[in-house]
Amino acid sequence: MTSKRVLTSSNSENSQFMAPAEKKMRREQDVHKPQAAATVIGHRQAPVVATRAPLSASTRTAGAATVAIGPSRGVSKRPTASAAPRGAAVPKPSATTKTVGVGGSRRKPWDLKGKNRVSQLEKQVEQQKSQISKYESQLEALSQVRQELEKVSNDKNLLEKELSNLEQKYKVMETLRDSQETELQTLKMKLSVQESSMNRLQSSLRDREEEVHSLKETVAEQKEELHAGEMERRRLHNTIQELKARNIRVFCRVRPLVNGGFSKHIQLPASDDKSIVLAKTEESHTGKTADTQKNYNFSFDKVFGPHASQQEIFEEISLLVQSALDGYNVCVFAYGQTGSGKTYTMEGDEYDDTRGVIPRAVQQVFKAGQKLATQGWEFTFTASFVEIYNETLRDLLYTGKASKRPEHEIRKTANNEVTVTNLTYEKVYTEDQVQGLITLAKENRPQHRRPKMTAHPAPSVFQLHIEGVNSGRDVTCKSTLCLVDLAGSERMVKSQSQGDRFKEMTAINSSLSTWASSSLRLRTRRATFHTETPS
């Protein structure tokens, strides 16, 4: 009699938790899969010792039941005990289910109940699987929702940060707005003040414009009066010059001795600055009487002593220079013996205190021209420098080769003006230009390179042609200022000149005699040097 291996339980209720053998086999095949949701509720029963060899894993016997050994979810695992006949080997507990073969063709009553229970459990398993699938779908959906939630949370954090930054910026902008509003209110107040001030200034401007208009009319009237006064001044000024000495004035300048002393034969009355006394000692022809001293009195328009400065000399001449700017021809001569100081008086040195008549006259003309420019006058100045050497004209401003020096002739134009052919005329605009021309003239003089004691300076003539135009009043004026440095006069008997020197001295004395005759004739006829009256 074969013994059957059966599963026993301490109570009949535990039998309903046993699983068929086929299900156990599937579980063994799916050992790597997660445990199924089927669980056994209650205490686990110890397996019955089998006297028969277990079926193969691939054998599937009808009527077998599979019981899940593993603990169900949420139920703690408890130790179980198994019952076996004495002497039989007790198998070790296993984590897998076992298949129990049931012999015989007749089913036991408990087996039907188990089958029904298994069927119910399988239905429950299917339901659980369906529910698990549903839960998994929900879980997957929840996972996506969670991811979206995390993304939304991250976006929310970023937006919160951005919101925080925007709030800070908003606060800054509010502060700036408040500041701008305050500044705007301040500017509005300033604008109101400025508008009020502008209205006041506009009213004042209208008053000033009316005042300016009135002043312009006054200025126009005063300009007319000034022009009339200037014309009257010119007329009276030259009338005074004519009344002083019939338009020819003679000054005498006494040069100091070389050693600084004073000549005994010259006497200057202290109370009279227009006369000079020359004392001459005459020897007795018979020798019986003592030598006698004879005095010769000379009167001039002005006598300058040995200590007179260059400025004092020019002050007396400056009135005549002003006449040249007014449109009258003016001529100033320096005449005397050789070494009497004629060239020093006319040209002077390079220092301001010792400048001569020519540079000082040019300075006065330029300054007066600048003042008259405010009254609408425009002046043009042209300079020339010539000397008469052995009855021959020499251009002292000539800069070409000596071999190509042109010849010059004195001619009178159709307008009754005296001109020199082939002469250099330089337009000058400043005093420095005139000073440069004077230096050039000194270098071009032949006697400039000779020893001083043998030199016989030739007469030199510096001319400044003046042309003035007042376009606003259609007035013009034209004149010439002549500054002449005559040659020294010497007696042929005392000088004992011979050869070329005798020829030079003869030409000089001849020119001086001609000049003296012309001056005497002009003085006798009471003629004036100017040839036209300014408009």
Residue pairs with C-beta under 8 A, 6 or more apart in sequence:
2 51
2 52
2 103
3 51
3 52
4 52
4 102
4 103
4 104
5 48
5 49
5 50
5 51
5 52
5 100
5 101
6 48
6 100
6 102
7 15
7 18
7 45
7 47
7 48
7 65
7 67
7 100
8 45
8 48
8 83
9 15
9 45
10 43
10 45
12 110
13 42
14 42
14 43
14 45
15 110
15 113
15 114
15 117
16 113
16 114
16 117
17 40
17 41
17 42
17 67
17 117
18 65
18 66
18 67
18 114
18 117
18 118
19 38
19 65
19 66
19 67
19 68
19 97
19 118
19 121
20 64
20 65
20 66
20 114
20 115
20 118
21 55
21 60
21 61
21 64
21 65
21 66
21 99
21 100
21 101
22 60
22 64
22 66
23 66
23 97
23 118
24 64
24 66
24 67
24 96
24 97
24 98
24 99
25 57
25 58
25 60
25 66
25 99
27 36
27 66
27 68
27 96
27 97
28 57
28 96
28 97
29 57
31 96
35 68
35 70
36 68
36 125
37 73
37 125
37 128
37 129
37 132
38 68
38 72
38 121
38 124
38 125
38 128
39 68
39 71
39 72
39 73
39 75
40 67
40 68
40 72
41 72
41 75
43 78
43 80
44 69
44 77
44 78
44 80
45 80
46 80
46 81
46 82
46 83
47 82
47 91
47 98
48 82
48 83
48 84
48 100
49 82
49 83
49 84
49 85
49 88
49 89
49 90
49 91
50 100
51 85
51 88
52 101
54 98
54 99
54 101
55 61
55 64
55 99
55 101
57 99
59 99
61 99
61 101
61 102
63 102
63 107
63 111
64 99
64 100
64 101
64 102
65 100
65 111
65 114
65 115
65 118
66 97
66 99
66 118
67 97
68 97
69 94
69 95
69 96
69 97
70 95
71 77
80 93
82 90
84 90
102 108
102 111
223 375
226 375
227 375
227 473
230 375
231 534
234 326
234 327
234 534
235 533
237 319
237 322
237 323
237 326
238 323
238 326
238 328
238 530
241 247
241 249
241 319
241 320
241 323
242 528
244 301
245 301
246 523
246 526
247 527
247 528
247 529
247 530
248 519
248 522
248 523
248 529
249 301
249 302
249 320
250 300
250 301
251 300
251 301
251 302
251 303
251 304
251 313
251 316
252 276
252 298
252 300
252 302
252 303
252 304
253 303
253 304
253 308
253 313
253 341
253 345
254 266
254 268
254 276
254 303
254 304
254 305
254 306
255 306
255 340
255 341
256 262
256 306
256 307
257 263
257 306
262 306
264 279
265 278
265 279
265 280
265 281
266 276
266 277
266 278
266 279
267 276
267 277
267 278
267 279
267 295
268 276
268 277
268 303
268 305
269 275
269 277
273 302
273 303
274 299
274 300
274 301
274 302
274 303
275 297
275 298
275 299
275 300
275 303
276 297
276 298
276 300
276 303
277 295
277 296
277 297
277 298
278 295
278 296
278 298
279 293
279 294
279 295
279 296
280 293
280 294
280 295
280 296
281 291
281 292
281 293
281 294
282 291
282 292
282 293
282 294
283 291
284 290
284 291
284 292
302 316
304 312
304 313
309 353
310 345
310 348
310 353
310 354
310 355
310 356
310 360
311 353
311 360
313 345
313 357
314 357
314 360
314 361
317 332
317 357
317 361
318 360
318 361
318 364
320 330
320 332
321 330
321 361
321 364
321 365
321 481
322 364
322 368
323 330
323 530
324 330
324 365
324 464
324 466
324 479
324 480
324 481
325 365
325 368
325 369
325 372
325 379
325 466
325 468
325 479
326 477
326 479
326 534
327 468
327 477
327 478
327 479
327 530
327 532
327 533
327 534
327 535
328 479
328 529
328 530
328 532
328 533
328 534
329 479
329 480
329 481
329 482
329 529
329 530
329 531
329 532
330 479
330 480
330 481
330 482
330 529
330 530
331 481
331 482
331 483
331 484
331 529
332 357
332 361
332 482
332 483
332 484
333 484
333 486
333 515
334 342
334 343
334 345
334 346
334 357
334 484
334 485
334 486
335 342
335 486
335 489
335 512
335 515
336 342
336 486
336 488
336 489
337 488
337 489
337 490
338 456
338 457
338 487
338 488
338 489
338 490
339 488
340 488
342 485
342 486
342 488
343 457
343 485
344 356
345 356
345 357
346 356
346 357
346 358
346 483
346 485
347 356
347 357
347 358
347 359
347 438
347 442
347 485
348 354
348 355
348 356
348 357
348 359
349 355
357 483
358 434
358 438
358 462
358 483
359 431
359 434
359 435
359 438
361 464
361 481
361 483
362 428
362 431
362 434
362 464
363 431
365 381
365 464
365 466
365 481
366 381
366 430
366 431
369 377
369 379
369 381
369 468
372 379
372 468
373 379
375 470
376 470
376 471
376 472
376 473
377 468
377 469
377 470
378 468
378 469
378 470
378 471
379 466
379 467
379 468
379 469
380 427
380 466
380 467
380 468
381 427
381 428
381 429
381 464
381 465
381 466
382 425
382 426
382 427
382 428
382 464
382 465
382 467
383 397
383 425
383 426
383 427
383 428
383 434
383 437
383 462
383 463
383 464
383 465
384 397
384 420
384 423
384 424
384 425
384 426
384 462
384 463
384 465
385 395
385 396
385 397
385 437
385 438
385 440
385 441
385 460
385 461
385 462
385 463
386 393
386 394
386 395
386 396
386 408
386 420
386 423
386 460
386 461
386 463
387 393
387 394
387 396
387 445
387 458
387 459
387 460
387 461
388 394
388 458
388 459
388 460
388 461
388 511
389 446
389 458
389 504
389 507
390 458
390 503
390 504
390 507
391 507
391 510
391 511
393 407
393 408
393 409
393 410
393 420
393 423
394 405
394 408
394 444
394 446
394 458
395 405
395 406
395 408
395 422
395 423
395 424
395 444
396 440
396 441
396 444
396 445
396 460
397 424
397 426
397 437
397 440
397 441
397 444
398 405
398 424
398 444
399 424
399 440
406 422
407 421
407 422
408 420
408 421
408 422
408 423
409 420
409 421
410 418
410 419
410 420
411 418
411 419
411 420
411 421
412 418
412 419
413 419
416 531
425 465
426 433
426 437
428 434
428 437
428 464
434 464
438 462
441 460
441 462
442 448
445 457
445 458
445 460
447 455
447 456
447 457
447 458
454 501
456 487
456 488
456 501
456 504
456 505
456 508
457 485
457 487
457 488
458 487
458 504
458 508
459 484
459 485
459 486
459 487
459 508
459 511
460 484
460 485
461 482
461 483
461 484
461 485
462 482
462 483
462 484
462 485
463 480
463 481
463 482
463 483
464 480
464 481
464 483
465 478
465 479
465 480
466 477
466 478
466 479
466 480
466 481
467 476
467 477
467 478
468 476
468 477
468 478
469 475
469 476
470 476
475 534
475 535
476 535
477 534
477 535
478 532
479 530
479 532
486 511
486 512
486 515
487 508
487 511
487 512
488 508
489 508
489 509
489 512
490 497
490 505
490 508
490 509
492 502
492 505
492 506
492 509
495 501
495 505
497 504
497 505
522 529
